[in-house]
């Protein structure tokens, strides 16, 4: 084979590989996409990733390990479902979790294409509580539930970030987040924490 033909063959092979990747066909040996184990997961997938503890659970549903918070609580509780998939939950975080780390722990339970909005602080709601809110947007979530899912354009998912006080009230301290409430609706500055 001449040098020119080898160059054309190499270029053709590269174009085929590029076209295959552009079409979304996984390359040989490429890892399979991981199943949803957080928001958007089926209950079976969620349970497999976060085992249920029904025996000692003070609520109707408790999943995952006990988290050192005030008081110690299970990592996930109060799950809600739509179309047979998880669309809401309370996520306990270790006491003293900084805001950025809390955001990352929440984000890792969404598909890889998820984008989080800027943090908006609610300094005082109508009950005197405070928290921070972010919204998560994901094409994969929109594909699962529809663009107008959860009563808003874009299928935004709201997340409340707060610190739970001993009296059960929420307050906002960016250096000590221990509660994330993930809800299937847009969360704005007018939310009640």
N, C-alpha and C positions, 0 to 999 in steps of 0.2 A: 504494500500500500504506500502510495506516495505521501510526502509530507503534507501536501495540500489536502489530500483526501482524509488523512488522519485529523487534520485541523477541522475540516467540515464535519467529520464524524463526532469529534469531541464537542463541537459547538451544537450539533443536533442533539447529542445526549444531554448536554446542559439545558437546552431549551425544553426537552421533554421533562426533565427533572423539575425545572422551574414551573412549567405548565401544570404538572402533577401537584406540586405544593400550592400553587395559586388556586387550583380547583378544590383544595381542601382535602385531597386524598392523602391519608397518612403514608409516610415513607415506610418501607419495610423495617421492622424492628422498632418503629416509633411507639412510645408508650400510649396505651389507650387512655382516653379522657377519664379522669377519676369521677366516681359517682358523687352526686350531691349528698353531703352528710350534715348539712345545716339548713339554711333557708332554701326551700324548694325541694328538699329531700322527701322521699316517701317515708312513712312511719317505719317500715322495715329497715331501710337504709339508715335512718336516724338512730334506731335502736341498736343496730349492729355497731355503729360508731360510738354511741353513747349509751351504754347499758342502763336499763331501767332498774330502779330500786323501789319497788312497790311496798316492801315490808316496813320500812322505817320512814316513808315519805309523809310529811305533814300535809301535803296538798294532794290533789288527785293524780298528778304525774310528776315524777322526779327522774332525771336522767343524768348520767355522768357521775364523776366522783364528788365527794364532799369538798367544798372549797372553804379555805380559812377566811371567813368573813364574819360579820357581826349580825346575827349568830351564824355559826357554820351552817351552810346550806348546800344543796345539790347544785351542780353547775347549771342545769337546765330545769325549768319548771314552767307550768302554765302554757303548755303548747297549744296552738290553734292550727286548724287545718282548712285548706280549700283545695278542691279537686284532688283529694287524697294526698296532699303534700303539706309539709310544715310551712306555715306562713307567719308564725309569730311565737315568741317565747321570751321568758325572762332568763337572762344569762348572768349568773353570779361570777364575779371576778375576785381574785384575792384582795384582801383589804390593802389599801395603799397603792393600787395600780395607777401609774401615771396616765394621763389622757391619751397620749400617742399610743402607748401599749394597749390601752383599752380599745381604741379604734382598730388596731391591728388584730386583736383577738376577735372582734366582731367581724371584721372584713374576711378573715380566713374561713368563715362559715358561709361565704357567698361564692358564686362562680368566679373564675379568674378574671372575667371581663368587668367585674363590678367597679363602679366609680363612686367615691364618697364625696358628698358636698363639704363645704367649709362648716366648721362648728359654729352653731348659733347658740348663745347663752340666754337662757330664760332666767333673769335675775330674781323675779318674784311673780309667781302665778297667783290666781285668785285665792288660793289657800295658804299663801305665804311660803311655798316651797320653791326651790330652784333646781335647775338641771341644765344640761346642754343637749342639743339635738343635732343630728346629722341625717341626711337622706342618702340612700344607696340606690343607684340605678344600674341595671344590667340588661343587656340584650338577651342573654340566655333566660333570665327571669321573665322578661317581656314575652319571649317565645313560649315559655311554659304556660303563662297565665293570661297573655294578651296585653296589648299596649295600654288599654284602659282598665287594667286590673286594679283592684283595690280602691276604686272610686276616683282615680286621678289619671291625668295624661302621663304617659311614660312609665306607669307602673312603679312609681317610687315607693321605696320601703323606708319607713321612719325608724330611727333609733334614738332612744332617750338614754343619756349617760348621766349617772348620779352617784352620790354617796348616800347610803341608807344610815340614818341616825338610830340610836338606841330606842328612840320613841317611835320609829317606823316612818318618820318624815324623810323626804329626800332633800338633799342640799347639793350644791355644786362646788367641788374642790378639784381643780385640774390635776392636782398631785395625788389624789386619793379617790379614784373611781372604783366602786365595787358592785355596780349594778348596771346592766344594759338591758333595756326592754326593746325588743325588736317587734315592730308592729306593721301590719299590711296596710299602711296609709302614709300619706305625706305628713311629716312632722315639722311644724313651723314655730315661730317665736310665740304664738298665741296658745301653745299647748299647756295643759295643766300637768305639771310634773307629779 
